[in-house]
């Protein structure tokens, strides 16, 4: 065992507050991106269907 403090340094408990805040921002970002992409693709397919019909 070279370093007795290895596990103490690298397995520290994560601060729940900060991580939860980052997680919610990340989830909101993913939701916005998916929503915008689905709306863009819907408009795209709607235009193509209107062209062919």
PQR file with spaces between the fields and no chain letter, atoms N, CA, C, O and H, PARSE charges and radii, in Angstrom:
ATOM       1  N    UNK     1       0.859   -1.192    0.000 -0.4000 1.5000
ATOM       2  CA   UNK     1       0.000    0.000    0.000 -0.0000 2.0000
ATOM       3  C    UNK     1       0.893    1.240    0.000  0.5500 1.7000
ATOM       4  O    UNK     1       1.514    1.570    1.010 -0.5500 1.4000
ATOM       5  N    UNK     2       0.948    1.907   -1.121 -0.4000 1.5000
ATOM       6  CA   UNK     2       1.854    3.050   -1.221 -0.0000 2.0000
ATOM       7  C    UNK     2       1.279    4.290   -0.547  0.5500 1.7000
ATOM       8  O    UNK     2       1.976    4.988    0.189 -0.5500 1.4000
ATOM       9  H    UNK     2       0.443    1.640   -1.942  0.4000 1.0000
ATOM      10  N    UNK     3       0.010    4.553   -0.802 -0.4000 1.5000
ATOM      11  CA   UNK     3      -0.577    5.792   -0.290 -0.0000 2.0000
ATOM      12  C    UNK     3      -1.787    5.447    0.568  0.5500 1.7000
ATOM      13  O    UNK     3      -2.798    4.960    0.064 -0.5500 1.4000
ATOM      14  H    UNK     3      -0.557    3.985   -1.400  0.4000 1.0000
ATOM      15  N    UNK     4      -1.675    5.704    1.866 -0.4000 1.5000
ATOM      16  CA   UNK     4      -2.778    5.366    2.767 -0.0000 2.0000
ATOM      17  C    UNK     4      -3.993    6.254    2.531  0.5500 1.7000
ATOM      18  O    UNK     4      -5.122    5.859    2.820 -0.5500 1.4000
ATOM      19  H    UNK     4      -0.853    6.100    2.275  0.4000 1.0000
ATOM      20  N    UNK     5      -3.763    7.443    2.010 -0.4000 1.5000
ATOM      21  CA   UNK     5      -4.864    8.387    1.836 -0.0000 2.0000
ATOM      22  C    UNK     5      -5.513    8.302    0.456  0.5500 1.7000
ATOM      23  O    UNK     5      -6.292    9.177    0.079 -0.5500 1.4000
ATOM      24  H    UNK     5      -2.846    7.765    1.775  0.4000 1.0000
ATOM      25  N    UNK     6      -5.189    7.241   -0.300 -0.4000 1.5000
ATOM      26  CA   UNK     6      -5.707    7.144   -1.665 -0.0000 2.0000
ATOM      27  C    UNK     6      -7.236    7.116   -1.672  0.5500 1.7000
ATOM      28  O    UNK     6      -7.883    7.911   -2.355 -0.5500 1.4000
ATOM      29  H    UNK     6      -4.557    6.530    0.006  0.4000 1.0000
ATOM      30  N    UNK     7      -7.805    6.175   -0.891 -0.4000 1.5000
ATOM      31  CA   UNK     7      -9.261    6.055   -0.897 -0.0000 2.0000
ATOM      32  C    UNK     7      -9.919    7.259   -0.255  0.5500 1.7000
ATOM      33  O    UNK     7     -11.021    7.652   -0.636 -0.5500 1.4000
ATOM      34  H    UNK     7      -7.280    5.530   -0.336  0.4000 1.0000
ATOM      35  N    UNK     8      -9.236    7.847    0.729 -0.4000 1.5000
ATOM      36  CA   UNK     8      -9.804    9.018    1.380 -0.0000 2.0000
ATOM      37  C    UNK     8      -9.865   10.194    0.397  0.5500 1.7000
ATOM      38  O    UNK     8     -10.775   11.020    0.463 -0.5500 1.4000
ATOM      39  H    UNK     8      -8.340    7.527    1.039  0.4000 1.0000
ATOM      40  N    UNK     9      -8.883   10.261   -0.519 -0.4000 1.5000
ATOM      41  CA   UNK     9      -8.855   11.381   -1.463 -0.0000 2.0000
ATOM      42  C    UNK     9      -9.844   11.180   -2.600  0.5500 1.7000
ATOM      43  O    UNK     9     -10.562   12.109   -2.969 -0.5500 1.4000
ATOM      44  H    UNK     9      -8.143    9.590   -0.573  0.4000 1.0000
ATOM      45  N    UNK    10      -9.889    9.973   -3.160 -0.4000 1.5000
ATOM      46  CA   UNK    10     -10.617    9.784   -4.407 -0.0000 2.0000
ATOM      47  C    UNK    10     -12.028    9.246   -4.221  0.5500 1.7000
ATOM      48  O    UNK    10     -12.811    9.241   -5.171 -0.5500 1.4000
ATOM      49  H    UNK    10      -9.306    9.218   -2.861  0.4000 1.0000
ATOM      50  N    UNK    11     -12.365    8.799   -3.032 -0.4000 1.5000
ATOM      51  CA   UNK    11     -13.720    8.311   -2.798 -0.0000 2.0000
ATOM      52  C    UNK    11     -14.463    9.215   -1.831  0.5500 1.7000
ATOM      53  O    UNK    11     -15.235    8.743   -0.996 -0.5500 1.4000
ATOM      54  H    UNK    11     -11.729    8.803   -2.260  0.4000 1.0000
ATOM      55  N    UNK    12     -14.229   10.513   -1.946 -0.4000 1.5000
ATOM      56  CA   UNK    12     -14.950   11.449   -1.093 -0.0000 2.0000
ATOM      57  C    UNK    12     -16.421   11.458   -1.489  0.5500 1.7000
ATOM      58  O    UNK    12     -16.740   11.348   -2.673 -0.5500 1.4000
ATOM      59  H    UNK    12     -13.601   10.896   -2.624  0.4000 1.0000
ATOM      60  N    UNK    13     -17.316   11.588   -0.524 -0.4000 1.5000
ATOM      61  CA   UNK    13     -18.738   11.689   -0.869 -0.0000 2.0000
ATOM      62  C    UNK    13     -19.004   12.953   -1.673  0.5500 1.7000
ATOM      63  O    UNK    13     -18.448   14.017   -1.398 -0.5500 1.4000
ATOM      64  H    UNK    13     -17.057   11.678    0.438  0.4000 1.0000
ATOM      65  N    UNK    14     -19.857   12.809   -2.661 -0.4000 1.5000
ATOM      66  CA   UNK    14     -20.152   13.935   -3.545 -0.0000 2.0000
ATOM      67  C    UNK    14     -21.101   14.893   -2.830  0.5500 1.7000
ATOM      68  O    UNK    14     -22.019   14.462   -2.132 -0.5500 1.4000
ATOM      69  H    UNK    14     -20.308   11.945   -2.884  0.4000 1.0000
ATOM      70  N    UNK    15     -20.874   16.184   -3.006 -0.4000 1.5000
ATOM      71  CA   UNK    15     -21.790   17.180   -2.444 -0.0000 2.0000
ATOM      72  C    UNK    15     -23.099   17.123   -3.221  0.5500 1.7000
ATOM      73  O    UNK    15     -23.147   17.464   -4.403 -0.5500 1.4000
ATOM      74  H    UNK    15     -20.129   16.534   -3.573  0.4000 1.0000
ATOM      75  N    UNK    16     -24.154   16.690   -2.548 -0.4000 1.5000
ATOM      76  CA   UNK    16     -25.425   16.410   -3.214 -0.0000 2.0000
ATOM      77  C    UNK    16     -26.035   17.660   -3.839  0.5500 1.7000
ATOM      78  O    UNK    16     -26.585   17.593   -4.939 -0.5500 1.4000
ATOM      79  H    UNK    16     -24.114   16.413   -1.588  0.4000 1.0000
ATOM      80  N    UNK    17     -25.947   18.791   -3.159 -0.4000 1.5000
ATOM      81  CA   UNK    17     -26.619   20.006   -3.615 -0.0000 2.0000
ATOM      82  C    UNK    17     -26.109   20.442   -4.982  0.5500 1.7000
ATOM      83  O    UNK    17     -26.887   20.663   -5.910 -0.5500 1.4000
ATOM      84  H    UNK    17     -25.501   18.846   -2.266  0.4000 1.0000
ATOM      85  N    UNK    18     -24.795   20.563   -5.089 -0.4000 1.5000
ATOM      86  CA   UNK    18     -24.175   21.047   -6.322 -0.0000 2.0000
ATOM      87  C    UNK    18     -24.457   20.097   -7.485  0.5500 1.7000
ATOM      88  O    UNK    18     -24.758   20.539   -8.594 -0.5500 1.4000
ATOM      89  H    UNK    18     -24.162   20.384   -4.336  0.4000 1.0000
ATOM      90  N    UNK    19     -24.359   18.793   -7.228 -0.4000 1.5000
ATOM      91  CA   UNK    19     -24.561   17.806   -8.286 -0.0000 2.0000
ATOM      92  C    UNK    19     -26.012   17.823   -8.751  0.5500 1.7000
ATOM      93  O    UNK    19     -26.280   17.725   -9.949 -0.5500 1.4000
ATOM      94  H    UNK    19     -24.114   18.434   -6.327  0.4000 1.0000
ATOM      95  N    UNK    20     -26.948   17.947   -7.816 -0.4000 1.5000
ATOM      96  CA   UNK    20     -28.352   17.978   -8.206 -0.0000 2.0000
ATOM      97  C    UNK    20     -28.654   19.192   -9.068  0.5500 1.7000
ATOM      98  O    UNK    20     -29.422   19.100  -10.025 -0.5500 1.4000
ATOM      99  H    UNK    20     -26.731   18.027   -6.844  0.4000 1.0000
ATOM     100  N    UNK    21     -28.053   20.333   -8.734 -0.4000 1.5000
ATOM     101  CA   UNK    21     -28.271   21.537   -9.530 -0.0000 2.0000
ATOM     102  C    UNK    21     -27.736   21.338  -10.943  0.5500 1.7000
ATOM     103  O    UNK    21     -28.421   21.658  -11.915 -0.5500 1.4000
ATOM     104  H    UNK    21     -27.428   20.408   -7.957  0.4000 1.0000
ATOM     105  N    UNK    22     -26.519   20.813  -11.066 -0.4000 1.5000
ATOM     106  CA   UNK    22     -25.940   20.550  -12.381 -0.0000 2.0000
ATOM     107  C    UNK    22     -26.787   19.542  -13.144  0.5500 1.7000
ATOM     108  O    UNK    22     -26.985   19.678  -14.351 -0.5500 1.4000
ATOM     109  H    UNK    22     -25.963   20.553  -10.277  0.4000 1.0000
ATOM     110  N    UNK    23     -27.285   18.531  -12.441 -0.4000 1.5000
ATOM     111  CA   UNK    23     -28.070   17.487  -13.083 -0.0000 2.0000
ATOM     112  C    UNK    23     -29.364   18.060  -13.650  0.5500 1.7000
ATOM     113  O    UNK    23     -29.753   17.721  -14.767 -0.5500 1.4000
ATOM     114  H    UNK    23     -27.123   18.420  -11.460  0.4000 1.0000
ATOM     115  N    UNK    24     -30.032   18.923  -12.890 -0.4000 1.5000
ATOM     116  CA   UNK    24     -31.282   19.496  -13.388 -0.0000 2.0000
ATOM     117  C    UNK    24     -31.020   20.400  -14.584  0.5500 1.7000
ATOM     118  O    UNK    24     -31.791   20.391  -15.542 -0.5500 1.4000
ATOM     119  H    UNK    24     -29.716   19.198  -11.982  0.4000 1.0000
ATOM     120  N    UNK    25     -29.937   21.183  -14.543 -0.4000 1.5000
ATOM     121  CA   UNK    25     -29.610   22.039  -15.690 -0.0000 2.0000
ATOM     122  C    UNK    25     -29.334   21.177  -16.911  0.5500 1.7000
ATOM     123  O    UNK    25     -29.767   21.503  -18.016 -0.5500 1.4000
ATOM     124  H    UNK    25     -29.310   21.190  -13.764  0.4000 1.0000
ATOM     125  N    UNK    26     -28.607   20.068  -16.714 -0.4000 1.5000
ATOM     126  CA   UNK    26     -28.278   19.168  -17.819 -0.0000 2.0000
ATOM     127  C    UNK    26     -29.540   18.535  -18.400  0.5500 1.7000
ATOM     128  O    UNK    26     -29.684   18.435  -19.619 -0.5500 1.4000
ATOM     129  H    UNK    26     -28.256   19.803  -15.816  0.4000 1.0000
ATOM     130  N    UNK    27     -30.459   18.106  -17.520 -0.4000 1.5000
ATOM     131  CA   UNK    27     -31.703   17.495  -17.995 -0.0000 2.0000
ATOM     132  C    UNK    27     -32.556   18.503  -18.745  0.5500 1.7000
ATOM     133  O    UNK    27     -33.143   18.174  -19.776 -0.5500 1.4000
ATOM     134  H    UNK    27     -30.341   18.188  -16.530  0.4000 1.0000
ATOM     135  N    UNK    28     -32.632   19.736  -18.236 -0.4000 1.5000
ATOM     136  CA   UNK    28     -33.405   20.774  -18.925 -0.0000 2.0000
ATOM     137  C    UNK    28     -32.790   21.059  -20.287  0.5500 1.7000
ATOM     138  O    UNK    28     -33.511   21.238  -21.269 -0.5500 1.4000
ATOM     139  H    UNK    28     -32.155   20.004  -17.399  0.4000 1.0000
ATOM     140  N    UNK    29     -31.453   21.102  -20.355 -0.4000 1.5000
ATOM     141  CA   UNK    29     -30.767   21.346  -21.623 -0.0000 2.0000
ATOM     142  C    UNK    29     -31.080   20.244  -22.631  0.5500 1.7000
ATOM     143  O    UNK    29     -31.367   20.529  -23.793 -0.5500 1.4000
ATOM     144  H    UNK    29     -30.867   20.957  -19.557  0.4000 1.0000
ATOM     145  N    UNK    30     -31.025   18.982  -22.189 -0.4000 1.5000
ATOM     146  CA   UNK    30     -31.326   17.863  -23.080 -0.0000 2.0000
ATOM     147  C    UNK    30     -32.772   17.930  -23.540  0.5500 1.7000
ATOM     148  O    UNK    30     -33.062   17.676  -24.709 -0.5500 1.4000
ATOM     149  H    UNK    30     -30.791   18.750  -21.245  0.4000 1.0000
ATOM     150  N    UNK    31     -33.694   18.272  -22.624 -0.4000 1.5000
ATOM     151  CA   UNK    31     -35.106   18.360  -22.990 -0.0000 2.0000
ATOM     152  C    UNK    31     -35.324   19.446  -24.033  0.5500 1.7000
ATOM     153  O    UNK    31     -36.069   19.243  -24.992 -0.5500 1.4000
ATOM     154  H    UNK    31     -33.458   18.478  -21.674  0.4000 1.0000
ATOM     155  N    UNK    32     -34.678   20.602  -23.857 -0.4000 1.5000
ATOM     156  CA   UNK    32     -34.833   21.698  -24.819 -0.0000 2.0000
ATOM     157  C    UNK    32     -34.271   21.294  -26.175  0.5500 1.7000
ATOM     158  O    UNK    32     -34.882   21.572  -27.207 -0.5500 1.4000
ATOM     159  H    UNK    32     -34.072   20.767  -23.078  0.4000 1.0000
ATOM     160  N    UNK    33     -33.116   20.641  -26.182 -0.4000 1.5000
ATOM     161  CA   UNK    33     -32.502   20.221  -27.446 -0.0000 2.0000
ATOM     162  C    UNK    33     -33.392   19.203  -28.154  0.5500 1.7000
ATOM     163  O    UNK    33     -33.618   19.309  -29.359 -0.5500 1.4000
ATOM     164  H    UNK    33     -32.620   20.415  -25.344  0.4000 1.0000
ATOM     165  N    UNK    34     -33.898   18.216  -27.411 -0.4000 1.5000
ATOM     166  CA   UNK    34     -34.759   17.210  -28.034 -0.0000 2.0000
ATOM     167  C    UNK    34     -36.041   17.842  -28.553  0.5500 1.7000
ATOM     168  O    UNK    34     -36.513   17.493  -29.635 -0.5500 1.4000
ATOM     169  H    UNK    34     -33.715   18.130  -26.432  0.4000 1.0000
ATOM     170  N    UNK    35     -36.609   18.771  -27.786 -0.4000 1.5000
ATOM     171  CA   UNK    35     -37.840   19.427  -28.214 -0.0000 2.0000
ATOM     172  C    UNK    35     -37.614   20.225  -29.484  0.5500 1.7000
ATOM     173  O    UNK    35     -38.418   20.156  -30.414 -0.5500 1.4000
ATOM     174  H    UNK    35     -36.226   19.055  -26.907  0.4000 1.0000
ATOM     175  N    UNK    36     -36.522   20.985  -29.531 -0.4000 1.5000
ATOM     176  CA   UNK    36     -36.255   21.802  -30.722 -0.0000 2.0000
ATOM     177  C    UNK    36     -35.971   20.914  -31.925  0.5500 1.7000
ATOM     178  O    UNK    36     -36.426   21.212  -33.029 -0.5500 1.4000
ATOM     179  H    UNK    36     -35.869   21.041  -28.776  0.4000 1.0000
ATOM     180  N    UNK    37     -35.227   19.829  -31.732 -0.4000 1.5000
ATOM     181  CA   UNK    37     -34.941   18.937  -32.855 -0.0000 2.0000
ATOM     182  C    UNK    37     -36.209   18.274  -33.367  0.5500 1.7000
ATOM     183  O    UNK    37     -36.388   18.135  -34.577 -0.5500 1.4000
ATOM     184  H    UNK    37     -34.857   19.587  -30.835  0.4000 1.0000
ATOM     185  N    UNK    38     -37.093   17.863  -32.461 -0.4000 1.5000
ATOM     186  CA   UNK    38     -38.321   17.209  -32.903 -0.0000 2.0000
ATOM     187  C    UNK    38     -39.218   18.204  -33.633  0.5500 1.7000
ATOM     188  O    UNK    38     -39.866   17.848  -34.617 -0.5500 1.4000
ATOM     189  H    UNK    38     -36.947   17.976  -31.478  0.4000 1.0000
ATOM     190  N    UNK    39     -39.260   19.453  -33.155 -0.4000 1.5000
ATOM     191  CA   UNK    39     -40.065   20.459  -33.846 -0.0000 2.0000
ATOM     192  C    UNK    39     -39.490   20.766  -35.224  0.5500 1.7000
ATOM     193  O    UNK    39     -40.236   20.912  -36.192 -0.5500 1.4000
ATOM     194  H    UNK    39     -38.733   19.742  -32.356  0.4000 1.0000
ATOM     195  N    UNK    40     -38.161   20.864  -35.314 -0.4000 1.5000
ATOM     196  CA   UNK    40     -37.530   21.120  -36.606 -0.0000 2.0000
ATOM     197  C    UNK    40     -37.788   19.963  -37.565  0.5500 1.7000
ATOM     198  O    UNK    40     -38.114   20.181  -38.731 -0.5500 1.4000
ATOM     199  H    UNK    40     -37.555   20.745  -34.527  0.4000 1.0000
ATOM     200  N    UNK    41     -37.640   18.725  -37.069 -0.4000 1.5000
ATOM     201  CA   UNK    41     -37.843   17.581  -37.948 -0.0000 2.0000
ATOM     202  C    UNK    41     -39.320   17.484  -38.341  0.5500 1.7000
ATOM     203  O    UNK    41     -39.641   17.080  -39.458 -0.5500 1.4000
ATOM     204  H    UNK    41     -37.375   18.548  -36.121  0.4000 1.0000
ATOM     205  N    UNK    42     -40.221   17.855  -37.420 -0.4000 1.5000
ATOM     206  CA   UNK    42     -41.641   17.824  -37.755 -0.0000 2.0000
ATOM     207  C    UNK    42     -41.946   18.830  -38.864  0.5500 1.7000
ATOM     208  O    UNK    42     -42.672   18.507  -39.803 -0.5500 1.4000
ATOM     209  H    UNK    42     -39.960   18.183  -36.512  0.4000 1.0000
ATOM     210  N    UNK    43     -41.407   20.034  -38.768 -0.4000 1.5000
ATOM     211  CA   UNK    43     -41.614   21.018  -39.825 -0.0000 2.0000
ATOM     212  C    UNK    43     -41.020   20.549  -41.133  0.5500 1.7000
ATOM     213  O    UNK    43     -41.602   20.764  -42.196 -0.5500 1.4000
ATOM     214  H    UNK    43     -40.817   20.296  -38.005  0.4000 1.0000
ATOM     215  N    UNK    44     -39.866   19.910  -41.065 -0.4000 1.5000
ATOM     216  CA   UNK    44     -39.194   19.392  -42.257 -0.0000 2.0000
ATOM     217  C    UNK    44     -40.042   18.336  -42.946  0.5500 1.7000
ATOM     218  O    UNK    44     -40.270   18.411  -44.153 -0.5500 1.4000
ATOM     219  H    UNK    44     -39.393   19.734  -40.202  0.4000 1.0000
ATOM     220  N    UNK    45     -40.516   17.344  -42.177 -0.4000 1.5000
ATOM     221  CA   UNK    45     -41.330   16.282  -42.777 -0.0000 2.0000
ATOM     222  C    UNK    45     -42.676   16.821  -43.236  0.5500 1.7000
ATOM     223  O    UNK    45     -43.218   16.359  -44.240 -0.5500 1.4000
ATOM     224  H    UNK    45     -40.331   17.283  -41.196  0.4000 1.0000
ATOM     225  N    UNK    46     -43.219   17.789  -42.516 -0.4000 1.5000
ATOM     226  CA   UNK    46     -44.492   18.387  -42.921 -0.0000 2.0000
ATOM     227  C    UNK    46     -44.347   19.083  -44.267  0.5500 1.7000
ATOM     228  O    UNK    46     -45.233   18.984  -45.116 -0.5500 1.4000
ATOM     229  H    UNK    46     -42.779   18.165  -41.700  0.4000 1.0000
ATOM     230  N    UNK    47     -43.236   19.786  -44.466 -0.4000 1.5000
ATOM     231  CA   UNK    47     -43.004   20.463  -45.742 -0.0000 2.0000
ATOM     232  C    UNK    47     -42.842   19.448  -46.866  0.5500 1.7000
ATOM     233  O    UNK    47     -43.356   19.660  -47.964 -0.5500 1.4000
ATOM     234  H    UNK    47     -42.516   19.867  -43.776  0.4000 1.0000
ATOM     235  N    UNK    48     -42.142   18.359  -46.612 -0.4000 1.5000
ATOM     236  CA   UNK    48     -41.950   17.342  -47.658 -0.0000 2.0000
ATOM     237  C    UNK    48     -43.279   16.687  -48.014  0.5500 1.7000
ATOM     238  O    UNK    48     -43.553   16.445  -49.190 -0.5500 1.4000
ATOM     239  H    UNK    48     -41.725   18.186  -45.720  0.4000 1.0000
ATOM     240  N    UNK    49     -44.108   16.397  -47.010 -0.4000 1.5000
ATOM     241  CA   UNK    49     -45.422   15.792  -47.282 -0.0000 2.0000
ATOM     242  C    UNK    49     -46.282   16.757  -48.079  0.5500 1.7000
ATOM     243  O    UNK    49     -47.003   16.341  -48.986 -0.5500 1.4000
ATOM     244  H    UNK    49     -43.885   16.593  -46.056  0.4000 1.0000
ATOM     245  N    UNK    50     -46.212   18.049  -47.750 -0.4000 1.5000
ATOM     246  CA   UNK    50     -46.974   19.034  -48.514 -0.0000 2.0000
ATOM     247  C    UNK    50     -46.471   19.133  -49.949  0.5500 1.7000
ATOM     248  O    UNK    50     -47.265   19.372  -50.859 -0.5500 1.4000
ATOM     249  H    UNK    50     -45.626   18.387  -47.014  0.4000 1.0000
ATOM     250  N    UNK    51     -45.182   18.956  -50.168 -0.4000 1.5000
ATOM     251  CA   UNK    51     -44.647   18.989  -51.529 -0.0000 2.0000
ATOM     252  C    UNK    51     -45.201   17.839  -52.364  0.5500 1.7000
ATOM     253  O    UNK    51     -45.564   18.030  -53.524 -0.5500 1.4000
ATOM     254  H    UNK    51     -44.537   18.762  -49.429  0.4000 1.0000
ATOM     255  N    UNK    52     -45.265   16.650  -51.780 -0.4000 1.5000
ATOM     256  CA   UNK    52     -45.653   15.474  -52.566 -0.0000 2.0000
ATOM     257  C    UNK    52     -47.157   15.261  -52.631  0.5500 1.7000
ATOM     258  O    UNK    52     -47.630   14.468  -53.445 -0.5500 1.4000
ATOM     259  H    UNK    52     -44.970   16.494  -50.837  0.4000 1.0000
ATOM     260  N    UNK    53     -47.919   15.956  -51.786 -0.4000 1.5000
ATOM     261  CA   UNK    53     -49.366   15.726  -51.803 -0.0000 2.0000
ATOM     262  C    UNK    53     -50.103   16.896  -52.442  0.5500 1.7000
ATOM     263  O    UNK    53     -51.330   16.874  -52.540 -0.5500 1.4000
ATOM     264  H    UNK    53     -47.535   16.600  -51.125  0.4000 1.0000
